[in-house]
């Protein structure tokens, strides 16, 4: 049993509520909850995606005309290269990435379905820049691949929390991870994406490892930021003990 606020296992029973539910108190963060504090039935999913770059025609590099490139210049559109996800406080990381053949053909139909299946189970989803990037990107590919919207969920965007409540020197997940957990994202460069598009199996494996580590880091950052999340979805905890 864990505290849904801070993840601590220092949970003590503290009598019963007026409705007969067992009450608990977290000794680490001093918050209260009712019934099974670590099992409210709310399924909380942390996730992250990686997308492929677009390929487009341009006349030259560093040209003012490149500030806007017509859709008619698109050679290959972007798609979902990989995804990684985990249920809050669960040690298991789920993930999927395009096969070498899918990557060379830019075919994300299969992995769009696999991440759709996970999102469809979630009550709350957590991502860094999820509201502006991950969710909209996924919705686009769901639509393009003939999928219906997944079941409704509530979204928590850790980037929005960081921007709204703090003045960190950077709001990137890598930086937040370094100052909060003393570790950041795995190092990569653009060559990794280029190699993945060639169908290089070893580099696709490396990309998936990078994606999975992002989700582990996201969870640690989320737990640190959670007390600052305004209008956090109710997960069975409150600070008054009622």
C-alpha positions as CSV (number, residue, x, y, z in Angstrom):
1,X,0.0,0.0,0.0
2,X,1.4,3.4,-1.0
3,X,0.4,7.0,-0.5
4,X,-1.0,8.4,-3.7
5,X,0.4,11.8,-3.0
6,X,4.1,11.0,-2.3
7,X,4.5,7.3,-2.9
8,X,5.5,6.5,0.7
9,X,4.7,3.2,2.2
10,X,4.6,4.8,5.7
11,X,0.8,4.4,5.9
12,X,-1.0,4.1,9.3
13,X,-4.6,3.2,10.0
14,X,-6.5,5.9,11.8
15,X,-10.0,4.7,12.7
16,X,-13.0,4.9,10.5
17,X,-15.0,7.6,8.7
18,X,-18.7,8.4,9.3
19,X,-19.5,6.1,6.4
20,X,-17.6,3.3,7.9
21,X,-14.6,3.4,5.6
22,X,-11.1,2.7,7.0
23,X,-9.1,6.0,7.3
24,X,-5.4,6.2,6.7
25,X,-2.7,8.8,7.4
26,X,0.6,9.1,5.5
27,X,3.4,9.7,8.0
28,X,5.7,11.1,5.3
29,X,3.5,13.9,3.8
30,X,0.9,14.1,6.6
31,X,-2.1,13.6,4.3
32,X,-5.2,11.5,5.0
33,X,-7.2,9.1,2.9
34,X,-10.1,6.8,3.2
35,X,-10.6,3.1,2.3
36,X,-7.6,1.6,0.4
37,X,-5.4,4.6,0.1
38,X,-3.1,3.0,-2.5
39,X,-5.9,1.3,-4.5
40,X,-8.7,3.8,-5.1
41,X,-9.6,2.2,-8.4
42,X,-8.2,5.2,-10.4
43,X,-5.8,4.0,-13.0
44,X,-3.0,6.6,-13.4
45,X,-0.8,6.3,-16.5
46,X,2.5,8.1,-17.1
47,X,3.6,8.0,-20.8
48,X,5.9,9.5,-23.4
49,X,6.1,9.2,-27.1
50,X,8.8,9.7,-29.7
51,X,7.9,10.8,-33.3
52,X,9.8,10.7,-36.6
53,X,10.9,13.9,-38.2
54,X,9.2,15.1,-41.4
55,X,11.0,15.2,-44.7
56,X,10.3,18.3,-46.8
57,X,11.6,20.2,-49.9
58,X,13.4,23.5,-49.1
59,X,15.3,25.8,-51.4
60,X,18.2,26.4,-49.0
61,X,19.1,26.3,-45.4
62,X,18.7,29.3,-43.1
63,X,16.3,30.9,-45.6
64,X,13.6,33.3,-44.4
65,X,11.3,31.3,-46.7
66,X,11.7,28.4,-44.4
67,X,9.7,30.2,-41.7
68,X,6.7,28.7,-43.5
69,X,6.9,25.6,-45.6
70,X,3.8,24.7,-47.6
71,X,2.2,21.3,-47.1
72,X,2.9,20.7,-50.8
73,X,6.6,20.5,-49.9
74,X,6.1,17.4,-47.6
75,X,8.0,14.4,-48.9
76,X,7.3,12.1,-45.8
77,X,5.1,13.1,-42.9
78,X,5.8,12.5,-39.3
79,X,4.4,9.5,-37.3
80,X,4.8,7.7,-34.0
81,X,8.1,6.0,-33.7
82,X,7.8,4.6,-30.2
83,X,5.9,4.9,-26.9
84,X,6.6,4.0,-23.3
85,X,4.2,4.0,-20.3
86,X,3.8,2.8,-16.8
87,X,1.1,2.8,-14.2
88,X,1.9,5.0,-11.2
89,X,4.1,3.3,-8.7
90,X,4.2,0.1,-10.7
91,X,7.7,-1.1,-11.4
92,X,6.8,-2.5,-14.9
93,X,7.4,-0.3,-17.9
94,X,5.3,-1.0,-21.0
95,X,6.6,0.1,-24.4
96,X,6.5,-0.5,-28.1
97,X,8.5,0.7,-31.2
98,X,8.2,0.2,-34.9
99,X,9.9,-2.8,-36.4
100,X,12.8,-2.2,-38.8
101,X,10.3,-2.8,-41.7
102,X,7.7,-0.5,-40.2
103,X,10.3,2.2,-39.6
104,X,11.6,2.1,-43.2
105,X,8.0,2.3,-44.4
106,X,7.0,4.9,-41.8
107,X,4.1,2.6,-40.7
108,X,2.8,3.3,-37.2
109,X,-0.6,1.6,-37.5
110,X,0.4,-1.3,-35.2
111,X,2.0,0.8,-32.4
112,X,-0.8,3.4,-32.6
113,X,-3.2,0.5,-31.7
114,X,-1.0,-0.7,-28.9
115,X,-0.7,2.7,-27.2
116,X,-4.5,3.2,-27.8
117,X,-5.2,0.0,-25.9
118,X,-3.2,1.3,-22.8
119,X,-4.7,4.8,-22.9
120,X,-8.2,3.3,-23.1
121,X,-7.7,1.8,-19.7
122,X,-6.5,5.0,-18.0
123,X,-8.5,7.4,-15.8
124,X,-5.7,9.9,-15.5
125,X,-2.8,10.4,-17.8
126,X,0.5,12.2,-17.0
127,X,3.0,13.5,-19.6
128,X,5.5,16.3,-19.9
129,X,4.2,18.7,-22.5
130,X,1.4,16.2,-23.0
131,X,-1.4,18.7,-23.5
132,X,0.3,20.5,-26.4
133,X,2.4,17.6,-27.9
134,X,1.9,14.0,-26.9
135,X,-1.9,13.9,-26.7
136,X,-2.5,15.9,-29.9
137,X,0.1,13.9,-31.8
138,X,-1.5,10.6,-30.7
139,X,-5.0,11.9,-31.5
140,X,-3.8,12.7,-35.0
141,X,-2.3,9.3,-35.6
142,X,-5.3,7.6,-34.1
143,X,-7.5,9.5,-36.5
144,X,-5.3,8.8,-39.5
145,X,-5.2,5.1,-38.6
146,X,-8.9,4.8,-38.4
147,X,-9.2,4.5,-34.6
148,X,-11.9,6.0,-32.4
149,X,-11.0,8.2,-29.4
150,X,-10.0,6.2,-26.4
151,X,-12.2,6.3,-23.3
152,X,-12.3,9.8,-21.6
153,X,-9.4,10.6,-19.2
154,X,-8.1,13.5,-17.2
155,X,-4.7,15.0,-18.1
156,X,-1.9,16.3,-15.9
157,X,0.9,18.0,-17.8
158,X,4.0,18.4,-15.7
159,X,5.4,21.0,-18.0
160,X,2.4,23.2,-17.4
161,X,2.8,22.7,-13.6
162,X,6.4,23.7,-13.8
163,X,5.7,26.8,-15.8
164,X,2.7,27.9,-13.8
165,X,4.1,27.5,-10.3
166,X,7.9,28.0,-10.6
167,X,10.6,30.0,-12.4
168,X,13.0,27.2,-13.1
169,X,15.9,28.1,-15.3
170,X,14.6,25.5,-17.7
171,X,11.4,23.5,-17.8
172,X,12.7,20.7,-19.8
173,X,12.3,17.2,-18.3
174,X,16.0,16.6,-18.4
175,X,16.7,19.7,-16.3
176,X,13.9,19.1,-13.9
177,X,15.1,15.5,-13.4
178,X,18.6,16.8,-12.7
179,X,17.6,19.2,-10.0
180,X,14.9,17.0,-8.4
181,X,16.4,13.5,-8.7
182,X,20.1,14.2,-9.6
183,X,19.6,12.4,-12.9
184,X,18.5,13.4,-16.3
185,X,17.5,11.9,-19.6
186,X,19.8,9.5,-21.5
187,X,22.0,11.3,-24.0
188,X,21.1,11.1,-27.7
189,X,21.6,13.1,-30.9
190,X,19.7,13.4,-34.2
191,X,21.7,10.7,-35.8
192,X,19.7,8.2,-33.7
193,X,16.4,9.2,-35.4
194,X,18.1,9.0,-38.8
195,X,19.4,5.5,-38.0
196,X,16.0,4.4,-36.8
197,X,14.4,5.5,-40.1
198,X,16.9,3.3,-41.9
199,X,15.5,0.3,-39.9
200,X,18.6,-0.2,-37.9
201,X,17.5,-2.7,-35.2
202,X,20.2,-1.9,-32.7
203,X,19.3,1.8,-32.9
204,X,15.6,1.1,-32.6
205,X,16.4,-0.8,-29.4
206,X,18.5,2.2,-28.2
207,X,15.6,4.5,-29.0
208,X,13.2,2.3,-27.0
209,X,15.6,2.3,-24.0
210,X,15.7,6.1,-24.2
211,X,11.9,6.3,-24.3
212,X,11.5,3.9,-21.3
213,X,14.0,5.9,-19.2
214,X,12.0,9.1,-19.9
215,X,8.9,7.6,-18.3
216,X,10.8,6.5,-15.2
217,X,12.2,10.0,-14.9
218,X,8.7,11.5,-15.5
219,X,7.3,9.6,-12.6
220,X,9.9,10.9,-10.2
221,X,9.4,14.5,-11.4
222,X,5.6,14.1,-11.1
223,X,5.8,12.9,-7.5
224,X,8.0,15.9,-6.6
225,X,5.7,18.4,-8.4
226,X,2.4,16.8,-7.3
227,X,1.9,19.0,-4.2
228,X,2.0,22.0,-6.6
229,X,-0.6,20.7,-9.0
230,X,-3.6,23.0,-8.9
231,X,-7.0,21.2,-9.3
232,X,-5.4,17.8,-9.1
233,X,-8.0,15.0,-9.8
234,X,-9.4,13.6,-6.6
235,X,-7.6,10.3,-5.8
236,X,-8.8,9.7,-2.3
237,X,-6.5,12.0,-0.4
238,X,-7.0,15.4,1.2
239,X,-5.1,17.5,3.7
240,X,-7.9,18.0,6.3
241,X,-8.3,14.4,7.4
242,X,-12.0,14.4,6.5
